[in-house]
Amino acid sequence: MLTAGSLVSISDTLLTDQPAPALAPRTHSAKLWLPQRVVFTPDALDEEFGQQILARVSAQNLEVELLKSNRLTGLRGDDVRATYRTAKNTLAIVKAPPGALRLQPTPPSADWQLNLAEGCPAHCQYCYLAGSLSGPPVVKAFANLPQLLANTTTYEQPGRVVSFEASCYTDVLGIEHLTGSLAEAVRHFSTREGAQLRFVSKYDHIGPLLDVPHHGRTRARFSLNAEPVVRRLEGGTASVEARIQAMRKLALPVAAGGAGYPVGVVLAPIMPIPDWQQHYTELLDRLQVAFDFDCDLTVELITHRFTPGSKDVLLQWYPNTSLDLEEEGRAVKRNKFGGLKYVYQPEQMKVMKAWFYTEWQRRFPHAPVQYWT
């Protein structure tokens, strides 16, 4: 279990008495997410792209409900858990509000957020969306996508490449078979010399992206973690091996049967679980074997953190979680607005950062670490 007591001390991080037995890698692909309920608002059906999503959903033989108003209803159950189950099994096609055209900065991941959807079909027990989105965790895809994409051109700046993050509030690849939004965004950015699209996923259904023109202007990143973390905390997602192979396929040159995308590893959330060096060494070794060719590869290193609000939501969603949410032993980090989050202690962060930088750069000397947080 990942409990407060299992967090290693600084001395523990430097000692390895008897390594834990390695977990045999699992290789399963993620199941296609097929929601039990699909609803369309009238505004969404007025959009041409909304009609395209309707055709996609109908092709999956999913029952479609056409709402009489633009207000989403029927998402709440008798308690929090029932509401969670209902919302997580619902796909709502809506029109993004006018405020969606006022993009928000999202450093260090990218310059600006570009939300193609909100809500995620996965069941990660550390979910970063907990407490970030209001209301039940329904998956909402935006039918006015062409408008959202055209709006990004107003944020471009002469003389530099401006980056747009599509994965702040969703896993776009996890719903791509139902929306087609990600492929459409890739096509758009392939024509923009001064812009780059970025997305990250825990899914491996990359088929829709393989033949889409991208001209190197979309970076496809995959969220990876040590086997024990993925197995215990990332429900409904592809195995680590499936994600690695999907990233390899996207990164391989076209002449070698791939798609030639710039790619990236998002190693998150890093956790100092027992024998963490061993488990993360195994992950990095597997990556090294898979990426035995020259490609445009980056890495982002993100440690686990939580807020009081997200902790409260997560414990309601996953009351039996083994995720460490103990505030005791954590350091408090505050933002300029007075909000706080619980992070690992500075000395522990220092040890982990040094280890990950060393181990990554030893294997991938030409693949830059974009940031550690």
N, C-alpha and C positions, 0 to 999 in steps of 0.2 A: 504493500500500500504506500501511496505517496502521502505521508503524514508529516507533521512538523518534526517529529523525531527522526524522520529519515533524511532530513536535510543534513548533508555532511558538513563537518566543521572544516576550518582551513587546514588543520593537521591531517584530517581524513583525506582531503583531496590530494595530498602528497604521498599517501601510502596506499599500496594495493597488496594486501596479504594473500588472499585467496580469491581470484577472479570468479565472478558468478558464471555459471554455464551459459553459453551463448544461446540465444533464442533462434531457432531455425527461421529464416526469412519466409514470410508468407507472400504469395504472389497473386492473390485474387484481384480481379478488376472490381471497380465499384458497380453496384447495381444501378441501372438507370432509374432515376427518381420519377415515379409516376404518381402524382398526387391523387388523393381520393376525391378532391373537389377542385374544380377549375371555374373561376368566375371572371366575367368581363363586365366592366362598367360601360355605360353608353358612350362616354367620352373616348374610351379606348377603341371601341368599335368604329368610331368616326375616323380613326387614323388608318391610313393604308397599311402601315406596318402592323397595327393591331389586327387587321384582317389576315395578314400573313401568319401571325402567331396563332390565330384561330385555326387556320388550315393545318399548321403543324400539330397543334393539340388534337385536332380531330383525326389526324392521321395515326395518332397513338391510341385511338379508340377510347379516349377519355370523355366522360360526360361533361358537358359544358353548361353552365348556368349563366344566362344573360340577365344581369341585374337591372332593375327598373330605375335606379338612381346611381349616382357616383359615390355613394357611401357604402363601405364594406360592412356587412352584417353577418351574424351567425358564426362568429369566430370564438365566442366565449363559452366555456363549459361550466360545470358546477363548481369547479375549484381550479387552482392554478395549474395542476398537472393535466386536467382535462382540457383546459384552454390551450396549454402547450401542445398537446397531441393534435387537437383540432387545427390549430394554426399551422403547425409544421406539416400537415397533410393538405394544405390549401395553397393553390397558386392563384393569385389575383392579377389580372392584366388591367392596368390603370394608366391614366395619363399623368405624367410627372407634373407637379404644380409649377407655376411660374418661378417660384423660389429656386427650383432646380437649375435655372439658368444663371444663377449667381453662384459660381463655383467657389468652393472653399479650399484653402491651401491644406496640404497634407504632408508636410515634411516629417521624417526624412525620406519617406517612401517615394514621393513625387512632388511636383509643383502644385498640382491641382487634383481634386477629386472629380471623377466622371462616373456617376452612378447610373449604370444601365438597369439596375434592379436593386431591391432591398430585401433582406432576409435570405436565409440559407437553408438548403435541404439537409445538411449534415447535422450530426448530434455530438459536437465536441463539447466536453464537459467544462472546458475553460473558456467557452465562447466569448470572443471579444465584443460581440454584438449585444450581449446581456447588459442592460442598463444604458446602451447607446441609442437604441431605437425604441420609440414609444409604442405602447399597445402590444397586442399578441404578436408572436414572431411569425406572422404569415409571410410567404414569399411573394413579393410584388415586383412584376416586370413592367417596364415602361413602354407604352405603345407609341409615344411620340419620339422614338429614338432618333429619326433623321433630324429633328429639331435640336435635340441635345448634342448630336455630333456637329452640326453646322455651327452651333454656339461656341464650340471650342476654338474655332478659328479666331475669334475675337480676343482670345487669351494668348495667342502666339506673339512672340517678340522677335524683331529682326536681330540677327547675329547670334542667336542661341537656340538650342533645342529645348522646347518646353514639354515636360512630361505630364501625362494624365493617368491617374490610378483608377482602374475600373473595379477594384476588389475591396473597397473600404467597407461595404455593407452587404456583400454577397459573395458567393462563389459562382462566377459567371459561367465557368465551364460545366459546373454541376447541373445547370438548367439550360444549357445551350441547345440540347435536342428538342426542347419545347419552345424556345424563344428565337434562336438564330441571331440574337443580339451581338454576341461576341464576334462572329464572322463578319457581320455588317460593320462593326467598329474597326476591325482589322483592315477591311477594304478601304474604309474612309481614311485611316491614318496612312495607308500605303501611298496616298497621293499628297501627303503633307510633309514637305521637306523640313519644316521647322518644328515638328511635333513628334512625340513618341507615345504610344499606348503601352501600358503596363497592366498585367493581371497576374493573379496568383491563385492556385487551385490545389485541392486535395483529391481531385478526380482525374481520371485518365482517359476520358472519352474524347480524344483529340481528332478523330476522323474528320469532323466538319472544318478543321483548320488546315489540313494538310495541303489542300489545293487552292487555298485562298491567297491571292497576291498580297504580300506584306512589305516587300522591299526593305526588310530589316528594320522596320519602324514600329514593330510590336515586340516587346520582350515578354516571353512566356515563362513565368516563374512557378515553381511548385513548392508547396509547404511540406517540409520533411522533418522527421524527428526520430529519436531513438525508438527501437521496436517496443519496449515496455510502455512508453508513453502513448504511442499510436494504438496499441492493442487495448489499453485500458480506457483511453480518454477520447478517441476519435471515431465514434460510431457512424456507420453508414458511408464511410469513405473508402477510397482505393487503398490497397496495401502500399507500403513504402516501395516495394520492388516495382509494382505497377506504375507508380508515379515516376520513379527513376527511368523506367523504360519509355514512358510517354515523353518525358523531357528529352531523352536521348533521340527519340524518333523525330521530334520537332527540331532538334539542333543539328542532326546529321545533314551534310550537304545534299542538295537535290540529286546530284550525280550518284550519291551513295544510297539513295532510296529514302532520304529524309525530306524535311521541309525548309531547312536553312534559317530557322528563326534564331535571333538572340535569345538566350535562356537565362534562368537564374534560379538559385536555391534560396528559399526563405526558411532558414533553420529556426523554427519557432513552435511553441514557446520552449526555450532551453530551460531545463530543470535539473538541478543537482540531485538526481535520484541516486540511490545506492549503486555504486560501481558505474557512475556516470561516464567516466573517461573511457571505460571499456565499451559501453554501449554506443557512445558517440564515435569512438574509433571504428567500430564495425560499420556504422553508417557511412562515415567518410571513406573507408576502404571500398565499400560497395560503389560509391560514387566515382571513385578513382578508376575502378575497373570499367564502369559504364562509359566514362568520358575519356576514352583513350584516343581521341582525335582532337584536332584544333577546332575550337569554336568560340563564340562570343559568350562567355559565362561569367556571372557575377554571384555574389552571396550577400545576404542580409542576415544578421545575427540578432535575435530578439529574445530576451529573457522573459520569464513569466512574471506578470504583475496583475494586480486586481484592485478595484476600488470598493469602498463600502457598498455602493449601489449594485455593482456587478456581482459581488459576493452574495448579496441578499437574493438577487434574481436567480443566480446559478444554484443556490441551495434549495430554492423552490422548484426549479426545473429538474435537478438531479439530487434529490435528498440523500441518496446513498453513495454519492461520489467518493472516490478515493483521492481526489485532487486536494493538494495542500492549500487550504485557505486560511491558515492560522496567521493572525496578525502579529502575535508574539514572535519575536525573532526576525521580523522583517524591518526594513528601513522605510520611512515615510518620505515620499517625494511629492512636492506641491507644485502646481502650475501657477501662472500669473493671475488666474482668476480665483485662486484660493482652494481649488479642488485638490484632492490628494489621492495617491495610489500607493499601494504597498509593493515594494520591490525587495530584492535580496540585499543583504548588508554589503557596504562598500568593499570590504576585504574579500568577501566571497565573490563579488562581481569581478574584482581585480584578478583573482586566481582563474576564474572561468574565462574571462576575456583573453588573458595571456595564453591559456591553453588552446582555445579555439582559433585564435589568430595564428599561432604557431603550427597547429595541425593542418589548418586549411592551406596556408601559404606553402607548407612543405609539399603538399600534394598538387596544388594548383597555383603555382607561382605567377601565372599570367592572368589569373581570374581575381579581380579586385574585391576586397571586402568593402561594401558600400557604407556600412555603418554597424555599430554595436549599440544596443539600447536595452 
